[in-house]
Amino acid sequence: MERIDQVKGILLGVLSLTVFFFIWQLIAWSLNSPFLPGPYEVLQAFGRISTTGDIDGYTLPSHSLTSIYRVALGFGFAGLTAIPLGVFMGLKSSVRSLSTPIIEPIRFIPPIAWIPLSIILLSGLWRYIFLIWIGAFFPILLNTIAGVKRTSPVLVDMAKTFGADSSTITSRIVFPSALPEIMSGLRVGLGVGWMCIVAAEMIGGDPEGLGRLIIKYANLLQIDVVIVGMIAIGIIGLVLNYGILTVEKRLFKWRVEVKA
């Protein structure tokens, strides 16, 4: 039964994509505008950029790998800092009360607003790492705090009754209990970080990166290549999100999905 549902989902996905491309082609034909290429023109641009490269000689895989590398570093730093801090803040209400007046105003500042400051104060790879970190940090932090606070007091009290110390309670009870919320925070943080890197690459001076590819060809009014970059961003984001979902399903096999 599960196999049938998977095949059915794949067929429905193929059908929806076919309808989408058909409607896109109809709109392109009806408008007949050089600023709205059809799927075939975009496919040609995809092949051209993937093989011969852009005006600076960088291919689409090169742009994609550069962006993924930057996101991986910034996202890794965000997870390494946000998860331990979130666990600590979730366990210590006094620390949470002290840090809230600082953290809450900062988290409402859009990550894109940090771009001018990062360009002035940082250079090279660190500029992108900082922007990814600032974008991914707060979703991971807040979800970690929420997961820790939702830990059942009964489990904690039971562990204390059997003589467990605070480190054992944190590692064996609190962290596993908060892990589903932490994984959700990682998914959200990865999405925000991926959007941040594209915006940062558009403004940054480095010639490589999907954001840079888009802005280069937007200035040249070659919209087919712009759309190629947009599609590449969407596909890579989908793959990264699916990767975290796969890890999440393996970790939490006990969770039952609701199927409509």
Sine and cosine of phi, psi and omega as CSV:
sin_phi,cos_phi,sin_psi,cos_psi,sin_omega,cos_omega
0.00,0.00,-0.68,0.74,0.01,-1.00
-0.91,0.42,-0.60,0.80,0.03,-1.00
-0.90,0.44,-0.66,0.75,0.02,-1.00
-0.89,0.45,-0.66,0.75,0.02,-1.00
-0.89,0.45,-0.60,0.80,0.02,-1.00
-0.92,0.40,-0.70,0.71,0.02,-1.00
-0.89,0.45,-0.67,0.75,0.03,-1.00
-0.88,0.48,-0.66,0.75,0.03,-1.00
-0.90,0.44,-0.65,0.76,0.02,-1.00
-0.91,0.42,-0.69,0.72,0.00,-1.00
-0.89,0.45,-0.68,0.74,0.03,-1.00
-0.90,0.44,-0.61,0.80,0.04,-1.00
-0.91,0.42,-0.69,0.72,0.04,-1.00
-0.89,0.46,-0.66,0.75,0.00,-1.00
-0.89,0.45,-0.70,0.72,-0.02,-1.00
-0.91,0.42,-0.63,0.78,0.04,-1.00
-0.91,0.41,-0.64,0.77,0.03,-1.00
-0.88,0.47,-0.71,0.71,0.02,-1.00
-0.90,0.44,-0.66,0.75,0.00,-1.00
-0.88,0.48,-0.75,0.66,-0.01,-1.00
-0.91,0.41,-0.56,0.83,0.03,-1.00
-0.91,0.42,-0.72,0.70,0.02,-1.00
-0.91,0.42,-0.65,0.76,0.03,-1.00
-0.86,0.51,-0.71,0.71,-0.01,-1.00
-0.91,0.41,-0.63,0.78,0.04,-1.00
-0.89,0.46,-0.68,0.73,0.02,-1.00
-0.90,0.43,-0.66,0.75,0.01,-1.00
-0.89,0.45,-0.66,0.75,0.04,-1.00
-0.90,0.43,-0.69,0.72,-0.06,-1.00
-0.93,0.38,-0.63,0.78,0.00,-1.00
-0.98,0.19,-0.55,0.83,0.01,-1.00
0.77,0.64,0.77,0.64,-0.05,-1.00
-0.91,-0.41,0.65,-0.76,0.06,-1.00
-0.93,0.38,-0.23,0.97,-0.01,-1.00
-1.00,-0.06,0.05,1.00,0.11,-0.99
-0.70,-0.71,0.99,0.12,0.02,-1.00
-0.95,0.32,0.43,-0.90,0.06,-1.00
-0.99,0.11,0.07,-1.00,-0.01,-1.00
-0.85,0.53,-0.59,0.81,-0.03,-1.00
-0.92,0.38,-0.67,0.74,0.04,-1.00
-0.89,0.45,-0.63,0.77,0.03,-1.00
-0.92,0.40,-0.61,0.79,0.04,-1.00
-0.90,0.44,-0.64,0.77,0.06,-1.00
-0.89,0.46,-0.69,0.72,0.03,-1.00
-0.90,0.44,-0.60,0.80,0.04,-1.00
-0.87,0.49,-0.73,0.69,0.02,-1.00
-0.90,0.43,-0.63,0.78,-0.02,-1.00
-0.92,0.39,-0.73,0.69,-0.03,-1.00
-0.94,0.33,-0.52,0.85,-0.02,-1.00
-0.95,0.30,-0.48,0.88,-0.09,-1.00
-0.97,-0.23,-0.84,0.54,-0.07,-1.00
-1.00,0.04,-0.35,0.94,0.03,-1.00
1.00,-0.07,0.04,-1.00,-0.02,-1.00
-1.00,0.02,-0.27,-0.96,-0.05,-1.00
-0.92,0.38,-0.32,0.95,0.05,-1.00
-0.98,-0.18,0.02,1.00,0.04,-1.00
1.00,-0.03,0.05,1.00,-0.01,-1.00
-1.00,-0.02,0.75,-0.67,-0.01,-1.00
-1.00,0.09,0.22,-0.98,0.02,-1.00
-0.88,0.48,-0.69,0.72,0.08,-1.00
-0.86,0.51,-0.59,0.81,0.03,-1.00
-0.91,0.42,-0.70,0.71,0.06,-1.00
-0.87,0.49,-0.69,0.72,-0.06,-1.00
-0.91,0.41,-0.72,0.69,-0.02,-1.00
-0.90,0.43,-0.58,0.81,0.04,-1.00
-0.89,0.45,-0.71,0.70,0.01,-1.00
-0.91,0.41,-0.68,0.74,0.00,-1.00
-0.89,0.45,-0.65,0.76,0.01,-1.00
-0.88,0.47,-0.70,0.71,0.02,-1.00
-0.90,0.44,-0.69,0.73,0.00,-1.00
-0.91,0.41,-0.65,0.76,-0.02,-1.00
-0.87,0.49,-0.67,0.74,-0.01,-1.00
-0.92,0.39,-0.75,0.66,-0.01,-1.00
-0.90,0.43,-0.64,0.77,0.02,-1.00
-0.92,0.38,-0.62,0.79,0.05,-1.00
-0.89,0.46,-0.70,0.71,0.05,-1.00
-0.89,0.46,-0.62,0.78,0.01,-1.00
-0.89,0.45,-0.69,0.72,0.02,-1.00
-0.91,0.40,-0.64,0.76,-0.03,-1.00
-0.93,0.38,-0.45,0.89,0.01,-1.00
-1.00,-0.10,-0.63,0.78,-0.12,-0.99
-0.97,0.25,-0.63,0.78,-0.07,-1.00
-0.92,0.39,-0.79,0.62,0.04,-1.00
-0.88,0.48,-0.65,0.76,0.01,-1.00
-0.91,0.41,-0.62,0.78,0.02,-1.00
-0.91,0.42,-0.65,0.76,0.06,-1.00
-0.89,0.45,-0.70,0.71,-0.02,-1.00
-0.90,0.44,-0.70,0.71,0.00,-1.00
-0.93,0.37,-0.55,0.84,0.03,-1.00
-0.93,0.36,-0.53,0.85,0.00,-1.00
-0.99,0.13,-0.53,0.85,-0.08,-1.00
-0.94,-0.34,0.98,-0.21,0.00,-1.00
-0.91,0.42,-0.51,0.86,0.01,-1.00
-0.92,0.40,-0.66,0.75,0.04,-1.00
-0.91,0.41,-0.64,0.77,0.02,-1.00
-0.89,0.45,-0.66,0.75,0.01,-1.00
-0.92,0.40,-0.60,0.80,0.01,-1.00
-0.94,0.33,-0.60,0.80,-0.10,-1.00
-1.00,0.04,-0.34,0.94,-0.05,-1.00
-0.85,0.53,-0.70,0.71,0.01,-1.00
-0.88,0.47,-0.35,0.94,0.03,-1.00
-1.00,-0.03,-0.73,0.68,-0.11,-0.99
-0.95,0.32,-0.70,0.72,-0.10,-1.00
-0.86,0.51,-0.74,0.67,0.03,-1.00
-0.89,0.45,-0.60,0.80,-0.05,-1.00
-0.93,0.38,-0.61,0.79,-0.08,-1.00
-0.93,0.36,-0.31,0.95,0.04,-1.00
-1.00,0.08,-0.11,0.99,0.09,-1.00
-0.98,0.21,0.84,-0.54,-0.01,-1.00
-0.87,0.50,0.65,-0.76,0.01,-1.00
-0.83,0.56,-0.53,0.85,-0.01,-1.00
-0.90,0.44,-0.48,0.88,0.00,-1.00
-0.91,0.41,-0.32,0.95,0.01,-1.00
-0.99,0.11,-0.14,0.99,-0.09,-1.00
-0.88,0.48,-0.76,0.65,0.01,-1.00
-0.85,0.52,-0.65,0.76,0.00,-1.00
-0.91,0.42,-0.65,0.76,-0.01,-1.00
-0.93,0.37,-0.56,0.83,0.03,-1.00
-0.92,0.39,-0.60,0.80,-0.03,-1.00
-0.97,0.25,-0.71,0.71,-0.15,-0.99
-1.00,-0.01,-0.43,0.90,-0.09,-1.00
-0.87,-0.50,0.22,-0.98,0.01,-1.00
-0.58,-0.82,0.38,-0.93,0.08,-1.00
0.87,0.48,-0.64,-0.77,-0.09,-1.00
-0.90,0.43,-0.56,0.83,-0.06,-1.00
-0.89,0.46,-0.48,0.88,0.04,-1.00
-0.87,0.49,-0.72,0.70,-0.02,-1.00
-0.95,0.30,-0.62,0.78,0.03,-1.00
-0.86,0.51,-0.69,0.73,0.00,-1.00
-0.89,0.46,-0.69,0.72,-0.04,-1.00
-0.92,0.39,-0.63,0.78,0.07,-1.00
-0.91,0.42,-0.69,0.72,0.00,-1.00
-0.86,0.51,-0.73,0.68,-0.06,-1.00
-0.92,0.39,-0.49,0.87,0.02,-1.00
-0.98,0.20,-0.62,0.79,-0.07,-1.00
-1.00,0.01,-0.35,0.94,-0.14,-0.99
-0.88,0.47,-0.77,0.64,-0.16,-0.99
-0.94,0.33,-0.65,0.76,0.10,-0.99
-0.86,0.50,-0.65,0.76,0.02,-1.00
-0.92,0.39,-0.69,0.73,-0.02,-1.00
-0.88,0.48,-0.76,0.65,-0.07,-1.00
-0.92,0.40,-0.64,0.77,0.03,-1.00
-0.92,0.38,-0.59,0.81,0.04,-1.00
-0.91,0.42,-0.70,0.71,0.04,-1.00
-0.87,0.50,-0.70,0.71,-0.01,-1.00
-0.89,0.45,-0.65,0.76,0.01,-1.00
-0.91,0.42,-0.64,0.76,0.02,-1.00
-0.91,0.42,-0.67,0.74,-0.03,-1.00
-0.93,0.38,-0.40,0.92,-0.01,-1.00
-1.00,0.05,0.00,1.00,0.03,-1.00
-0.88,0.48,0.71,-0.70,-0.05,-1.00
-0.90,0.44,0.84,-0.54,0.05,-1.00
-0.88,0.48,-0.44,0.90,0.00,-1.00
-0.90,0.44,-0.67,0.74,0.01,-1.00
-0.90,0.43,-0.66,0.75,0.01,-1.00
-0.90,0.44,-0.72,0.70,0.00,-1.00
-0.90,0.44,-0.62,0.79,0.02,-1.00
-0.90,0.44,-0.66,0.75,0.02,-1.00
-0.90,0.43,-0.63,0.78,0.03,-1.00
-0.90,0.43,-0.59,0.81,0.02,-1.00
-0.88,0.47,-0.57,0.82,0.00,-1.00
-1.00,0.04,0.14,0.99,0.12,-0.99
1.00,0.03,0.28,0.96,0.01,-1.00
-0.95,0.32,0.66,-0.76,0.04,-1.00
-1.00,0.09,0.05,-1.00,-0.11,-0.99
-0.91,0.41,-0.62,0.79,0.00,-1.00
-0.92,0.39,-0.62,0.78,0.05,-1.00
-0.92,0.40,-0.67,0.74,0.03,-1.00
-0.89,0.46,-0.66,0.75,-0.02,-1.00
-0.91,0.41,-0.71,0.71,-0.09,-1.00
-0.98,0.18,-0.53,0.85,-0.10,-0.99
-0.99,-0.15,-0.36,0.93,-0.07,-1.00
-0.85,-0.52,-0.82,0.57,-0.12,-0.99
-0.92,0.39,-0.78,0.62,-0.05,-1.00
-0.90,0.44,-0.74,0.67,0.06,-1.00
-0.87,0.49,-0.58,0.81,0.02,-1.00
-0.92,0.39,-0.56,0.83,-0.03,-1.00
-1.00,0.08,-0.15,0.99,-0.13,-0.99
-0.86,0.51,-0.65,0.76,0.05,-1.00
-0.85,0.52,-0.68,0.73,0.04,-1.00
-0.93,0.37,-0.58,0.81,0.04,-1.00
-0.89,0.45,-0.68,0.74,0.02,-1.00
-0.90,0.44,-0.63,0.78,0.06,-1.00
-0.89,0.45,-0.65,0.76,0.06,-1.00
-0.90,0.44,-0.61,0.80,0.04,-1.00
-0.90,0.43,-0.65,0.76,0.03,-1.00
-0.89,0.45,-0.73,0.68,0.00,-1.00
-0.91,0.42,-0.69,0.72,-0.01,-1.00
-0.88,0.47,-0.61,0.79,0.03,-1.00
-0.91,0.42,-0.66,0.76,0.03,-1.00
-0.89,0.46,-0.70,0.71,0.02,-1.00
-0.91,0.42,-0.67,0.74,0.02,-1.00
-0.89,0.46,-0.62,0.78,0.02,-1.00
-0.91,0.42,-0.63,0.77,0.06,-1.00
-0.93,0.38,-0.60,0.80,-0.01,-1.00
-0.91,0.42,-0.66,0.75,-0.06,-1.00
-0.92,0.39,-0.58,0.81,0.02,-1.00
-0.90,0.43,-0.71,0.70,0.03,-1.00
-0.91,0.42,-0.64,0.77,0.00,-1.00
-0.91,0.41,-0.64,0.77,-0.01,-1.00
-0.93,0.37,-0.49,0.87,0.05,-1.00
-0.90,0.43,-0.57,0.82,-0.06,-1.00
-1.00,-0.09,-0.50,0.87,-0.02,-1.00
-0.91,0.40,0.24,-0.97,-0.09,-1.00
-1.00,-0.06,-0.10,0.99,-0.03,-1.00
-0.94,0.34,0.63,-0.77,-0.07,-1.00
-0.97,0.22,-0.25,0.97,-0.05,-1.00
-0.97,-0.26,0.43,-0.90,0.00,-1.00
0.83,-0.56,0.55,-0.83,-0.05,-1.00
-0.90,0.44,-0.60,0.80,0.06,-1.00
-0.89,0.45,-0.64,0.77,0.03,-1.00
-0.92,0.39,-0.62,0.79,0.05,-1.00
-0.86,0.51,-0.70,0.71,-0.03,-1.00
-0.90,0.43,-0.73,0.68,-0.08,-1.00
-0.94,0.34,-0.53,0.84,0.04,-1.00
-0.88,0.47,-0.73,0.68,-0.07,-1.00
-0.99,0.10,-0.31,0.95,0.15,-0.99
-0.93,0.38,-0.62,0.78,0.05,-1.00
-0.91,0.41,-0.48,0.87,0.03,-1.00
-1.00,0.02,-0.03,1.00,-0.02,-1.00
0.87,0.50,0.51,0.86,0.11,-0.99
-0.99,-0.16,1.00,0.07,-0.17,-0.99
-0.94,0.34,-0.43,0.90,0.00,-1.00
-0.88,0.47,-0.65,0.76,0.03,-1.00
-0.95,0.31,-0.58,0.81,0.08,-1.00
-0.84,0.54,-0.71,0.71,0.01,-1.00
-0.92,0.39,-0.57,0.82,0.08,-1.00
-0.86,0.52,-0.71,0.71,0.04,-1.00
-0.89,0.45,-0.64,0.76,0.02,-1.00
-0.90,0.44,-0.69,0.73,0.01,-1.00
-0.90,0.43,-0.66,0.75,0.03,-1.00
-0.87,0.49,-0.66,0.75,0.04,-1.00
-0.88,0.48,-0.71,0.70,-0.01,-1.00
-0.90,0.44,-0.68,0.73,-0.03,-1.00
-0.92,0.40,-0.71,0.71,0.00,-1.00
-0.90,0.43,-0.67,0.74,0.05,-1.00
-0.87,0.50,-0.64,0.77,0.03,-1.00
-0.90,0.44,-0.68,0.73,-0.01,-1.00
-0.91,0.42,-0.68,0.73,0.02,-1.00
-0.89,0.45,-0.67,0.74,0.03,-1.00
-0.91,0.42,-0.64,0.76,0.02,-1.00
-0.91,0.42,-0.57,0.82,0.04,-1.00
-0.88,0.47,-0.69,0.72,0.03,-1.00
-0.92,0.38,-0.62,0.79,0.04,-1.00
-0.88,0.47,-0.63,0.78,0.01,-1.00
-0.90,0.43,-0.70,0.71,0.05,-1.00
-0.88,0.48,-0.67,0.74,-0.02,-1.00
-0.89,0.46,-0.66,0.75,0.00,-1.00
-0.92,0.40,-0.58,0.82,0.02,-1.00
-0.95,0.33,-0.58,0.82,0.00,-1.00
-0.96,0.27,-0.55,0.84,-0.11,-0.99
-0.86,-0.51,0.86,0.51,0.03,-1.00
-0.92,0.40,-0.33,0.94,-0.04,-1.00
-0.97,0.23,-0.23,0.97,-0.01,-1.00
-0.99,0.15,0.74,-0.68,-0.03,-1.00
-0.99,-0.16,0.82,-0.57,0.02,-1.00
-0.99,0.16,0.59,-0.81,0.07,-1.00
-1.00,0.05,0.83,-0.56,-0.01,-1.00
-0.93,-0.37,0.79,-0.61,0.01,-1.00
-0.99,-0.11,0.00,0.00,0.00,0.00
